[in-house]
Amino acid sequence: MYKFYLANVVKAHQYEELIKIFLKPDEFMIYLDEKDENCSNTECIKESDTVVDVSFSLENHDREDLKRQIFKYLVVLTGKYPKWGAITGIRPLKMYQTILEDMGSREKANKRFAEKYLTTSEKINILDKISQVQDNFLPLLDDKSIGIYIGIPFCPTRCHYCSFITQLGGTPDMEAYVEALIKEIIFVAGAIKDKSLNIESLYIGGGTPTTLSEDLLGKLLSAVNKYFDLSECKEFTVEAGRADTINENKLKILKENNVDRISINPQTMKDETLNLIGRRHSVQEFVDAYQLARKVGFANINADVIAGLPNENKEDFIVSLKKILKLDPTSITIHTLAIKKSAIFKETNDLVQYDQIELIDGMLDEAYKLLDEYKFNPYYIYRQKNMSYTGENVGFAKQGYENIYNARIMGEKQSILALGAGGISKRYYPDKDLVVRVPNVSNYEVYIDRIDEMIERKINKFFV
């Protein structure tokens, strides 16, 4: 048992997250002084435990220096060197771009990033490449442009690793939800017009939006097109992620309502794994849904795959990726498995990020090489808690098919209006480089009951 004493530290969270990269939660405790324990790990120390006291001190409010000290100590202690270095945040590209702006050149920025965060050249090169790709495809930021997110918090089943807020609602629930959502759409559309804002991108996610019936899906999309001015909208995405929610009529409804990009996400091309992770469709059903979308006329289709799924080895993962590539998608997102607190897998293995480090590292390395061969460029990136310390989520796209919304939401340099249960609007103030979060409630039933309050929040905190 390691007892970390952190002097002059008020909040332990980011240091705890750093230590958890190396040590399992039951292997350490954090104290902010010699009396008060300030860590989520409150396991009692067993008499048989060997206790090692480790002390660090925060000086001159330099938190990154303290993290570097802790990181270097843990590297020596464990013999591990996490490729992301001492980074605990989920937006490494934003951190990289901030340094790039300060340093003025990529060579200097890469060197400074390595010094500050102790990140390996391999990961810095990914950030450098994504930054260059974004320079080429992202329009210049306009203070009057915004992104729109609409959340549909329903799925046909709950994936066992799921980290999103989803509910298995019935038809009456979905009908009431769409009615409340349209009420929010009508208000937001009016406020956008009053403020002379322009919608740059529109993204309907979830959950799985195509869980809605044909009638409800059509009703929602009809309202979107009726009330929002989409004349300057550069992309309109709908996640049709689950093959078991897709049919020809729904795809035609999407197409008829100006949706120009969809996601159909297998996560794996191995039927045994699909069953294990709680997805109700087969590999063939995914292929059928994908081909049907092409037949209906969708030229821009994304597919997701996850590295590190239970009982899969590197060959399984790469075979899945190759099978997806044969379908010729325009973009592919590579996720590293992250198991959140509410996930079913948490009950059976809540330490998966420690068990598959080398495996996932190999999966990502080979996947990135393969995607490069197929002329896919990385264009956005983010990280999550509870994933392997070698891992990240990276969106890859063929040139010209990069998704503006995904890049903007991770860059946090544009205001994003989020509608629906679980949506978190982000008002960006460029003069202060400040983001103000305006959340909706997460439970869809509460959202329905309190829709007027959700609108009031936007009046008071977003449209000010």
N, C-alpha and C positions, 0 to 999 in steps of 0.2 A: 504494500500500500504506500503510495506516494502522497505526501501532504504538502501542497503548494501554498506557501505564505506570500501573499502579494501586498506589499506595502504601498500606501498612497493610492490604492485603487478603490474606487467607489462601486463600480459594477463589474462583476466577474465574467459576464456572459461571453464576450468575444475571446477571452483567454481560456475559458472552459471549452469553447468550440475548437480552439487550436489544440489543446491538450488531448481532446477526444479523437483527434486525427491519429494520434500515436497510441494512446492508452484507452482501454475499455472503461466504461463508466464506473465499474466496481473496483478499478485499480488505482483510483486517485480521489482526493478531496481537495477543495480549495478553501483557504481561509483568507479573509481580508485583513485580519489581525490575529493575534494569538488566542483570542477568546471566541470570536464569532465566526461560525462557519457559514459561508455564503455561496453555496453551490447546490444545484438540484440533486446531487448525489448525497444522500443522507444515510447511506448504509453504515452500520456499525462496524468498527474495526475489530476483527476477530483476534483473539489472544495469540493465535498461531501466526498472524501476519507479521512480516518484517516491515517496520515503518521507516520510511526514508523522508526526512524533512528537507524541503527545497525552498529557498527564499529568493525572491526577486523584488525589485522596487521600481515603481514608476517615477521617473525623474523628468522634470520640465514638461510634464503633460505629453510626453512623446510615447504614445501608445504603440506605434509601429516599432519603435526601438525595443520596448518591452516584449513585444511579440517575437521579434528577432532573437532576443536573448533566450526566451523560453524554447523557441523552435530549435536553436542550435544545441541547447542542452538535451532536448528530446532526440535529436538526430544521433548524438553520441550515445545516449542511453539505450536506444532501441536498434540502432543500425539502419533505420529506415530514413529515406529522403523523399518525402512527398513532392511530386512534380509541381504542384501549385504553390510550394513554399509555405510561407506564413499567411497566405490569403485565407480568410474565413468568410468573406463577403460573397454574394451570389452574382454580382455583376463585374467580373474582372475586366471586361472590355471597357466599361465606363472608367474604371481606375486607370487603365492603360491610356485611354484617349485624353484623360486629364493631364497625365504626365507628358504625353505627346504635344499637347498645346503649350505646356510650359517649356519644354526642351527645344521645340522647333525643328527637330529632325528625328527620323526613326532610329537611326543608329544611337543617338544620345538617349532617346526615350527607352530603347531596349536595354541599354546598359543601366540606366537609372532604375528601371522597373526591377531588374534582377537584383540590384543592390538593396532596394527598399523592401521587396517582398520575398527575396531569396528563391524566386521562381526559376525553373529550369528553362533553358533555351528552347526546348521543344514546345512548351506551352506559350512562351512569349512569341514564338514564330506563328502560332495559331492566331493569337491576338493581332499581331502585325498584319497577317494576311486578311483577316476579317475587316480590320480597319481600312485597308486599301480597297477591298471589295465595296465596302459601304461608301467610300469616297466616290466611287464610280457610279453607283446606282441610286443612292439616296438623293432626292431633290433637296435643294437648299431650304433650310428651315424658314418658315414664314410664321410670324407671331399670330397670324389669323388662321392658321391651319390647325386642325385637331384630328385625332383619331377617335373612332367610335367602337366600343366593345359592347356586345349584347350577350348576356349569359343565359344559357338554358340548362338548369341544374338537374337534368334527368338523364338516366342511362337505363338500358334494358337489364343490365346486371351490374354489380360493383366489382371491378377488377380487384384482385387480392392485394395488389401493391398500391392501390389508388391513393393519390394525395390531393384529389380535388373534392370539392363539396358537391356531392350528387345525391339525389333522392330518387327512389323508385316509385314515383307518383302514379296514380291512376288517371284515367281520362278526365273525370271532373276536376281533379287538382290541376291538370295541365290546362284545361279550359280557363279556369279562374286565374291561373298564372299568366297566360297569354293576354287576358283582358287587362290585368294590372300592368303588364309590360307595355302594352299599347298605350295605356294612359301615361306612362313615363315617357314613351317615345314622343307622344304629341306635345308634352310640355317641353322636353329637351329640344325638339325640332323648332319650336317657337322661339325659345331662348337663343338658339344658335343663329336664327335669322335676325333677331333683335340686336345681337352683338356683332353681326356681319362676319361670322366665322365661316370657314370653309372646311368641309369634310374631305380629308386627304385619303383616309382608308376606313373601311368598315369591316369588322371581324365579328362573326357570330360563333361563339364557342360554348364550352360547357365543362362537364357533361357531354352529352351527345345531342346536338340540336335536331338531328333527324330521328330522334326518339319520338318527336311530336308526330301526330297523325298527319295525313296528307292535308286535311282540311285546316288544321291548326297551323301547320307549316306555311300553307298558302296564305292564311289570314295574317300571320306575322309578317311575312315578306311583302305582302301587299301594303301593309301599313308602313313598313320601312320605306318603300318606294313612294308612297303617297305623301308622307309627311316630311321626309328628309330630302333636301336638295342634293342630289348626287351628281350634279353636272360636272363637278371638278374632282370627283372621287376617282382615284387612280387604281383601286383594287377593292373587290368585294369578296371576302372569304367566308365560307361556311364549313365548319368541321362536320363532316359526315363520317366520323371516325370509325363507327362500328358497322361492319358489313351486314349484320343482322337487322339493321335499321333502314337499309337502303332498298328501294325498288325503283322501277322505271318512272312511275308517276311522280315520286318525290324528286327524282333527278330532273325531270322536266319542269317541275314547279320551281326548282332552284334556277334552272336555266332561263325560264320565262321571266324571272324576277331579277335579272341582271347580275346574278352571282357568277363570277368569272374564275374563281379559284376554290377548290374543295380539298379536304384531306380525307383519305380513306386509309386507316391505320391498322395494319396487321399486328404490329409489335414483334411477331415472330412468324416464320413460315413452317412451323412444326406443330402439328395437331395436338400432340401429347402435351406440349407446353401451353397451348391455348386453353386446353381443358384444365390444366393445373392452375392457371392464373385467373380462372373464373370468367373467361370470355366464351360466349355461347355460339360463336360462329366457327366454321372450319377454314382451313387454308383455301380450299376450292371456292367457298362462298366469298372470300375476299377477292380472289381472282375474278370470279363472275361479276361481282359488284364493280370492280375496277374496269373491266371490259365494257360493262353496261354504261358506265359513266363516259367512256370514250365514244361509245355508240351514240349517246344522247348529244354529244358535242363538246364535252369538257376537254380543253386542251391543256389546262394547268391543274395538275393533280399532285398533291403531296402525299407521302407515305412515311409513317414513323416506324422505327424499330428500336428495341431496347437491348442494350448490352447487360448481361449479368442476370438474366432470368433463371429461375431455379432449374437445376438439372441440365442446363445447356452448357456445352463447351464451346471453344473458339470456332471449331468447324461448324457447329450448328448455327452459330451467329452469322458467320460469313456466308454459309449456304443460303440462309434467309435473305441476306442482303443481295446476293447475286440473283436470286429468284425475283426479288422486287425490281432490280435493275433491268431484268429482261422485259418487264412490263413498260419500261420507258417512262417513268415519272419525271416531272419537271423539277421536283425538289424532294429531298429525303432528310428527315430529322433523326439524328442519332442520339438517343437518350441513354444515360447510365441509370441503372435501376436505383431508385431511392425509395425507401420504405418509411412512410410517415406514421405518426402515432396511432391513427385510427385504422391502419391497414390490417387485414386479416393475417398477412405474412408476419406482422409484428409479433403475433402470438407464438409463432413457431421458430422464428429466427430474427431477433431484433439486432443482431450484430453482423448482418450480412456484409456490411461495408468493410469489415475486418477480414472476412473469410475469402473474398474473391479479388483481392487487390491485383495480383499478378495476372489472373485470368482476364479481368476487365481491361487492364493495361494493354494486353496483347490483342484483345478484340478491337479496341479503339485504334491502335496503331495500324492494324491490317485494314480496317474499314476505311480509314482516312486515305490510305494509299490507293485502295480500290476505287474510291470515289474520285480521287484525283485523276486516275486513268480514264474514267468515264466523263471527265470534264465537268465535274461538279465542284463549285467553289464554296467554301464556308462563308456564311454571311451574317450569322448572329450566334450568340453563345450566352449561356447562363449556367449557374451551378445551383445545387440544392443541398440542404442538410440531409444527413443520413445516406449519402451516396459514397462510393469508394473514393478515397482521397486522390486517386489518379483520374477521376472521372469528371465529366461535364456533359452538358447537352448542347449539341451544335447543329444548326440548320445549314444544310448544303443545298445549292440550287444550280441549275444550268444558267448560264449568263442570260439575263433578261427576265428571269423568273423568280428573282429574289422577292421576298415578302416585306413590303415597307412597314406594315404594322408590327411585325415581330421585331424588326430592328429598332423601331421607334420606342416600343414599350420597354425594351431593355436599356435603351440609351438614356431614357428619362430627360429628354430635352424638348419634349412636346407635350401639350396637354392632351390627356386621354379621358374621354367621357365614358364611364362604364354604367350600363343599365342592367337591371335584373338582380336577382338574389345572388349575393356573394361578389357583386361587382364593386371594384374599388376605383373610383375616378381619381385622376392625378392632375391637379392644376399646376402648370409649370409657369414660374415667374422668371423670365430670362434675365432681367436686370439684377436679380438676386441669386440666380442659379438655384432656385428653391422649388421643391415639389411639395405641395400640400395634398394630403390624401383625404378623400371624401368617400367613406365606405357606405355601401348599402348593407342591410342585414343579410346574413348568410342563409338562413332557413327560408325556403320558398313560401311556407305558410305564413310566417311572420311578415315576410315581404308583402304578400297579398294584403294582409290586415293593416300594414303600416305604409302603404304606397304613398299616401299624402305626405307622410313624414320624410320619405326618401326624396320626394320632390322638394320639400322644404329645405332639406340639407343642401341640395344643389343650389337653390336660390341663395342661401346664406354663405356657402363656402366655395362654390365653383363659379357661379355667374355673379361675381361681385366686382 
